[in-house]
Each structure stands twice: as C-alpha cells, then as structure tokens.
Amino acid sequence: ADGYPPDDAATIGLDLAATASLDDVLSARRARQERIGELIAGLSDADLERQCPRKPAPDYPDRTHTVRQCVGVVLREEAEHLRYARRDLAALGVAGVSG
C-alpha cells in the first residue's frame, strides 16, 4: 500500500504512517475473515449478480463489477497470500508448514 500517493491512500482508508503489532494485524485479519465469511454465507444468486459501480481505488477505470466478480477477487487473493505464506514459511524451515 505504500506505493499510493498519500492523498490517494487516504481516499481508500489507508494510513501510510500507521504501525501495528503482529497481534493487532492477526486480530484485524481474523475479523475481516469472519466478516467476509458472513457476507458470502448471506448472498443469494441474485445478490451475486448485483452491479457494484464503485471503483476499488482512485486510479481504476470507470466500470462496474458484479458482486460475484468482487468476491472472486477476494477469494483468489486469499488463496495466493496463503500459498506465498506457506512457501516462505517452509523455506524458513518453520515446523508443521508444507509448501
């Protein structure tokens, strides 16, 4: 996120000067995972086809996405972050982690 100019970062809710402990980060991550899980569990087929006209960040092109597309991005990013974390932890020799 530090690649954003400060004004653009603030527009999407990022504080480039913020610092957090590992416990803070893990707590926020757990809360977001729960929130996404609850959101997905409550979606109907019609909800998934609803158009979301809001851009994800200031420099994105003006176009709409369906809720299904947005949820797909979140799930793919989660899978990729998990894959990289497992790879990196395995390379560091952390016990119980397989790549």
C-alpha positions in Angstrom: 0.0 0.0 0.0 2.9 2.3 0.4 3.0 2.8 -3.4 0.0 5.0 -3.2 0.4 8.8 -3.1 -0.7 9.9 0.4 -3.9 11.6 -0.8 -5.0 8.6 -2.7 -4.1 6.3 0.2 -6.3 8.4 2.5 -9.1 8.3 0.0 -9.3 4.5 0.3 -8.8 4.4 4.0 -5.0 3.7 4.3 -2.8 5.4 6.8 0.7 5.2 5.4 2.2 6.2 8.8 0.3 3.5 10.7 2.2 0.8 12.6 0.8 -2.3 14.2 1.9 -5.3 16.3 1.6 -8.8 14.9 -1.2 -9.4 17.4 -3.0 -6.3 16.0 -2.6 -7.5 12.4 -3.8 -11.0 13.2 -6.8 -9.7 15.1 -7.8 -7.4 12.2 -7.3 -10.3 9.7 -9.5 -12.7 11.8 -12.2 -10.0 12.0 -12.1 -9.5 8.2 -12.2 -13.2 7.5 -15.2 -13.5 9.7 -16.9 -10.6 8.0 -16.3 -11.9 4.5 -17.5 -15.4 5.6 -20.7 -13.9 6.9 -21.2 -11.8 3.8 -20.7 -14.8 1.5 -23.0 -17.0 3.5 -25.8 -14.5 3.2 -25.6 -14.0 -0.6 -28.2 -15.2 -3.0 -27.7 -15.8 -6.7 -29.4 -12.5 -7.4 -27.1 -10.8 -4.9 -24.1 -12.2 -6.7 -25.2 -10.6 -10.0 -25.8 -7.2 -8.5 -23.6 -4.5 -10.1 -21.1 -2.6 -7.9 -20.4 0.8 -9.6 -17.8 2.0 -7.0 -14.2 1.9 -8.1 -11.9 -0.1 -5.8 -9.3 2.7 -5.9 -9.0 6.2 -7.5 -6.9 5.2 -10.5 -9.1 2.3 -11.6 -11.1 2.7 -14.8 -14.7 3.6 -14.6 -16.6 0.3 -15.0 -18.9 -1.8 -12.9 -18.3 -5.2 -11.5 -20.7 -7.8 -10.2 -20.6 -8.9 -6.5 -19.6 -12.3 -7.9 -16.5 -10.8 -9.5 -15.6 -8.8 -6.4 -15.9 -11.9 -4.1 -13.9 -13.9 -6.6 -11.0 -11.3 -6.4 -11.1 -11.5 -2.6 -11.0 -15.4 -2.6 -8.2 -15.5 -5.2 -6.1 -13.0 -3.3 -6.6 -15.0 -0.1 -5.5 -18.2 -1.8 -2.4 -16.5 -3.3 -1.5 -15.0 0.1 -1.8 -18.4 1.7 0.3 -20.0 -1.0 3.1 -17.5 -0.6 3.0 -17.6 3.2 3.3 -21.4 3.1 6.1 -21.3 0.6 8.0 -18.7 2.6 7.5 -20.4 6.0 8.5 -23.7 4.5 11.7 -22.1 3.1 12.4 -20.7 6.5 12.1 -24.2 8.0 9.1 -23.5 10.2 7.9 -26.8 11.6 4.5 -28.1 10.5 4.3 -26.0 7.3 4.2 -27.6 3.9 4.5 -25.7 0.7 
